[in-house]
Amino acid sequence: MDTAAGELTHLHAEMLPDGKTLLFQVGFRDGKRVIAVTEVGSGRHTRLIEGIRARYARSGHMLYTTVDGKLWAVPFDVRQRTIAGPVVQVAERIPNTIVGPIDFAISASGTLAYSVEDAGSRRELTWVTRSGARAPFDSTWKGEFAGPTLSADGSRAAVVMRAASQTDVWIKPVAGGIPTKLTGQQRLNNSEPAWSPDGRWVSFLASPGAGANTGDVWRMRTDGSGNAERILQSHRPLSEQVWVPSDNSLLVRTTTATAGAGDILRFHPGLDSAAAPLVASPGAEYSPAVSPNGQWLAYASNESGRFEIYVSPLAAPGSAKWPVSTNGGMTPRWSHRGDELFYLDLRSNMVATQIASTPSFSMLTSRVLFNASDFIQTSISRRNYDVSGDDQRFLMVQRADGAKRGQVVVVEHWADEIQRKTKQP
């Protein structure tokens, strides 16, 4: 990687038929992502065009997606390893994932397949009971929502809303009232809000790149006064920051590896100069969640070969660990009483596990509450729900206006049409 130029990651490798040309994505510290090409073994690469994922078609085209969910095709000279013609849009509304819009494939015979999100990108917040019954949070407020989180007293909700290439954090009273935009000062991407324990601040991730979903940790006063303040900067992109209620420390997850593909770090604002590793195994640790008394840490890890939920003592995670899920698990959240742990299993069921912490930690019962596959889940790690103060309802995100889920589109003889569109005059 060219770290001097700000390169941070190389992802989504695609080997071309010649066996020596490789297309891949270069990710930068500021969130920008570019398609690059290299000759295997050369140690050098050339950046071609902004994009998320590239694939090569035997018709002589490179297909690639961009952060806005569009799929493009452009003639590509394999021998010269250069773009060799005009760019043509092939599709749009490729659904976003934890690593961007990547869901497309092209066969050797020229059949193209790609996923399409429903045209209604509008979403709405909804309350869901333990039995799965729904009630609108505010039927008049719709947008491309993500990451709803409730203040400790349950009176306000913070949520991310995307408009074009800009994402911002909004705050709205739960009892009703006008939503207010909290962020938007110079940074394009503001995501993953978290309330401070006293409710005076909302922290969030911010980066100058559109669609990054990672960045440094900033905070702003919830009354809108003052400017945004950066409280944690890191050369490794940060994600999933949450507060520890007992001592106002901050837990964050990194998205690049030291020990593993994701590590959980701890940081005390005003005291620490840098975040220190808390859980850093050879596997990936996601979705840190702290019990209300600050004693227990729940998180997802793939150390067993698939993601499961584990609980450890927050003060010394390496001293003990208890598996909570048995059929896969992700995105844990604690009940406000601290006697239950909620999570989604790998079939998108919302599961509630009863917890006992005295005289020692143990699990009592576990049961499925409802299937949540119809609700928006932005990734396997980022929680897209929160729990009401009485632990009887979940604040979730669903498609608005009765919109359906996405589709898979299959296009036969795709190359004939695209060659016509990209034919040089």
N, C-alpha and C positions, 0 to 999 in steps of 0.2 A: 504494500500500500504506500501511496505517496502521502505520508503523514504531514509533510511540510505544506502540502496543498490543501490540507484539511480532510483527507480521506479517512474514513473511520471503519467502513465495512465493505466487503466484497461478497455478494450474494447471488443466488439464482443462476448458477452456471448452466450454459447450454452448449454442448459440444457439436460442432458442425460436421457434416459427413466426411470432410477430409481428414478427420481425426487429429487435427493440430490447431484448429481455430476455435477459440472459445469466446462466446458472448456472455457477459455477466453485468450485474448492477454494481455501481460504485456509490456508496452512501457517504455523505459528507456530514461534518459536525453540525452545520447549520440546517440540516434537514433536506438539502438538495440531493436528488438521486439521478444518476446518469447511466445510460447504457454504454458499456465499453467493450473493446475487443482486444484479444491478445493472441499471440502465437505461444502455444504451450511450451514452457521451458525457457522462454526468452527473458522473463523477468521484467518485461515492459508491457504497457498497455496504452491504448489510445481511446480517449473518450469520444463517443459518437454523437449522442443526442440525449436530451433529458427523457428519462423513462424509468419504469419500475421493473418490468420483466421483458425479456426478449426471447423469441424463438425463431428458428430458421425454417423456411419452407423451401422444398426442393424446386419450386418454381423460380427460385432466385430472389426471394423476398425475405426481409426481416420483419416479423410481426412483433409489436411491443405495446405495452400499456403505459399510460401516464397517470399521474396522481389523481386526476379528475375523473378516472374511471373510463377513459376512452381507449379503444383498441385501434392501432394504426398499422399500416403496411408501407414499406418503402423498398425499392430495389436495392439489393446488396451485392457488391462485388466481393466474392470470397477470396479470390486471388490477391486483390489489392487491399482487402479488408476495409472497404470504404462504402459509404452510402453512395448509390449510383443513380438516383432519380428522385422524383417528387414524392412527398408523403401523402398518403390517402387515408382518410378515416374509414375504418371497417365497421366498427360497432361502438356503442356507448353503454353506460350504466353497468360496466363490469363491477361486481360488488367488491367493496373494500374488505380487507382482512387485516390481521395483526401485522402483516408485512406488505400491505398495499393491495391494489387490484391485480391479481395474478392468475385468475381462473380462466385459462384458455389453452388450447392445444391444437396442433396441426399434424395430421398423419402423413406418412410417406406418399400416400396416393392422392393427397390434396384435400382431404376432408377436414374442415375446420369445426371445432366445438368450443363454445364459450358460455359462461354463465352471465345472466342478465338480471340485475335487481329490478324489482317492480318499479314502474314509472313513478309511482308515488313515493318520492323520497321524504315526503312529509311524515312526521311521526308525532305521537302524542304520549304524554305521561299518563299512567293509569295506576290505580290502586288495585292490588290483587290480594284476596283473602287467602287464608290457609287452605281453603277448599278449592281455590282457583277462580272464584267469582270476581268479576271486574267492576270497577266504578271509576269514572273519569276523575283525574286530578284537576283539570281545567279544560273543558271541552272546547273552549275558544282559543286555546294556545297550542299552536302546532308549529313544527319545525323539524330540522334534522338534529334530534336530541341524542345525547349520549352521556353516560356517567352520572346519573342522578345521585345526590347524596344529601342527607338530612342533617340539620344542625343537632347538637346534643339535646336541646330541649324540644326538638321536633317541630318548631314553629316556622322554619324556613327550609327551602330546598335550593341547592345549587345544582346547576346542570350545564353541560356544554351544548352549544348550538352552533352548527355550521351554516354559513351563508357564503356561497361561491367558494373561494379559496381561503376564507377567513374563518377561524373558529374562536369563539369567545365563551367566557363563563358568565352565566346569568343567575340571578337570585330572585326567588319569588316566595312570598308568604304562603304557607300551606293553607291558611284559612281563607285565602282569596286576596286579590290585590294586583297591582300592576307589576309585572316583572321588570327588573332593572339590569342593565348590562354592566358587569363589574370590570371587565378587562377591555382590551382593544388599543392599548397604548403602544404603538410602533411594532409590536410583534404579531406575526401572522397567525401563529398557532398557539392557542391557550387551551389547555385540556386538563382532564383528570383532577377536578377540584376536591379539596379535603378541608373540612372545618377544623379550626383550632378548638381544643376542649372548652374554652370559655365562650366560643361563638363570636369573638371580636374580629377574627381574621378568617379568610379563606386562602389557603395555599393552592398552587396549581403549577403545572408544568408549562413552560413557555419556550418557544424557539422561533427564529425568524423564518424558518422554512415551512411552506404550506404542507399540511398533511403529515407532519413528522410524528406526532403522538408521543414524543419524548422531548427532553430538554432539561434545562436547569429548573430548580424549584424557586418560585417567587411567591409572594403573598401580598394581599391587599386588605385593608380594613373593610369590613362588610357594610359599613355605612357610606362607603364611597369616598371618604375623605383621604387626602394624601395620595402619594404616588405608589406604584408597585415597587416592592423591595425584593431584590434577589437575596435569598438566604442560603442557597447551596448551589455551587457550581462544580461541575465535574467534567473531566475529559471523557468519561464513559457516559453515554446517554442514560438518563434516569427515567423511571416510570413508577407508577403505582405508589405514590407517597401517601402515608397515613400517619396520624399523630398518636402518640402514647399518652392516654389521659392522666396517668399517674405522675409524670414528670415533664410533660411538654416536649419530649424528644420526638424525633421524626424518623420513621422507617421509610426507606426507598428501595426500589429494585433496580439493578443495573440491567441493561439489555445487551451488553457484550461481555465476553467471558474473561474471568481470571481463573477461578477454580472451575466454574461451570458456565452454562449458557445464560444464566441469570442468577445473581446473588442478592441477598437481602442485607442492606447496610443500615447502620444506626447513626444518627447525627443529633447533637444537642446544640441548637442555635444559640449563638452568643457565647458558647463554651468551647466547642470543638472547631478546629481549623479545617477538618475534613471528615467525611463519613467513614466509619470503621466497619469492617465485615462483621456481620452477626450470624448469618447462615450462608456458608459458601462451600458447597460440596461439588464433586465432579458432575453432578446432575444439574438440572435447572430448578430453581426455586422461584415461585410466582405468588402473587396475591397475598402479601402479608396482612394479617388482621389481628388486632390486639384486643384481649378481653377487657371489659369495662373496668376491672380492678387493676389492670396493668400487669397481671401475673402471668398470663399465658399468651403465647404466640401461635396462631394457626396460619398455615400456608399450604400451597400445593407444590408437590415435587414429583419429578418423573424418575426418581432413583430406582424404582421397581420395574421400570420399563414402560409404565403409563402413569399419567398424573393421578395422584391420590392426595387426600387431605391428611395432614399431620398436625399434631399439637406438641409444643415444647415449652419448657419454662422460659419466659422472656429473659430473665436475668442470666441464664446459662443454657442456651439452646442445645449445646453439645452434651449436656449431662443426662438428658432423657428425651425420649420421643415416643409418642403414641400414634398409631395409625387410626384415623377416624372413619374414612370411607373404605368400602369394600368392592365397589363396582366402578371405580374411577371417580374423580372429583376435581372440582375447580371452583374458583371465586368464593372462598368462605367469608361469612359475616357472622359476628356474634350477636346473640340476643342482648337486649339492654340489661337484663337481669344476670347475664353471664352463665345461665344454666342450659343454654342451647347453642348449637352451632349449625348454621344454615349453609348449604352449598348446592351447586348443581352437579349432578353426576354426568357421565358421558352420554347418557340418553336425554340430557337436558331436563331431567326431573329435579324439582326443588325438594331437597331432603332436609329434614330437621333431626338432629341428633341430640338427645339429652345428655348433659355433662354433669358430673359430680367432681368437685375439686377438693373435698375434704373427706377423710383424712389425707387422701392422695387422689391424683387425677384418675378418672375412670369414665367410661361411656356406659350409659344405662340402656337406652333404647334408640332406635333409628327408624324413621318411617318416611315414605314419599308423601309429600303434601299435594303436589300437582305437577303436570307436565308443562314446562316453560318453553318448549321448542317454538311456539308461535310468537314469542317475544324477541325483540332485537337483542342479539348478543354480539358485541363488537369484536371479541377475540376470546381465546381460551383462558386468558389471564385477567383481563380488565373487567372488574365487576360493573355490571350495567343494571344494578338494582340496589335498593337499600331497604332497611327494615324500620317500621314505625315504632314509636316510643313504647307502645303497649305490646309489641312483638306479634301483633295479630294480622298485620298487613305488610305487603311489599310494594315499594314504589318501583315500577318497571317501565320499560319503553316498548310501545307497540306501533305498528304501522297505522297511519291515520286513514280515515274515510273508507274503511273496509278493504284497503289494498291487500292484494295477495302476496305470497312469497315470490321469489324469483323463479326463473326458468333456465333450462339448458337449451341452447340453440345449436343445431347441427346443420352445417352448410356443405353440401356435396359439390364437387367440381368448383370449389372456391377459387382456384387459381385462374380459371378462364376469365371470370369477371374481374378479378383484381389486376390481371395483366392488361385488360382493356383499359381500366381506369388509370394505370400507371404507365401506359405506353407513351414513349417520348414522341413529341410532334415531329 
